Amino acid sequence: MALQKPAVAYWLDNSLYLNITNQCSNNCWFCFRNYKQGVGGFNLKHTQEPNFAEVVAELEKTLPNRRWSEVVFCGFGEPTARLDLLLDVAKWIKAHYPTIPIRLDTNGHGNVLNKGRNVAQELHAAGVSRVSVSLNGHNEETYRDNCRPNFNGAYTAILDFVLAAKAAGLEVEVSAVRMPEVDIQKVKAVADGLGVPFRIRDYIPCFW
Ligand code: SF4
């Protein structure tokens, strides 16, 4: 069967997702990208990363089709790896569909990927209201084993990002995937310590 064209916009239930990049600063052993071409019947592996005009064209096609409950930056990669595109698209959504909430699902590496910038403040200013930060480990070592980041100090960077997101006025949660390698209770204790809600994600689409 011929492969579907790679999707920039895709949907699950009432949420519209944006797959703006396949770049990621982690190499999680459990990442769906290692096993699947996409989710929900959509091909999420880009042959070429989309530009602003292409993302907007997809939004113009899909946003009027349904009463979406939210738009979520979440795909086969880390959205803050393309921060400027993310911000430009969020601003476009706010300008054209001001009532739709915008969420970012992130590995929390944004400030490392965009050195010298306050990513949380920029997200808030662009109209992102919610951030879900995946934390699949309860300390530097367990995180490194599960997520295999391509830089040192990732765990501390993520905790700093969560606190910065809170300080910037974003609604922020920490999430972890339910699997034997993640001690859910310990990750929850980390989230409690940061003063943010914790959510367990099942290891099925969507996502991590
Ligand atoms: S952070 Fe997400 S996209 Fe990146 S490797 Fe891990 S599961 Fe995959």
Boltz pocket constraint, residues with backbone or C-beta under 6 A from the ligand:
constraints:
  - pocket:
      binder: B
      contacts: [[A, 23], [A, 24], [A, 25], [A, 26], [A, 27], [A, 28], [A, 30], [A, 31], [A, 32], [A, 33], [A, 75], [A, 76], [A, 77], [A, 78], [A, 107], [A, 147], [A, 208]]
      max_distance: 6.0
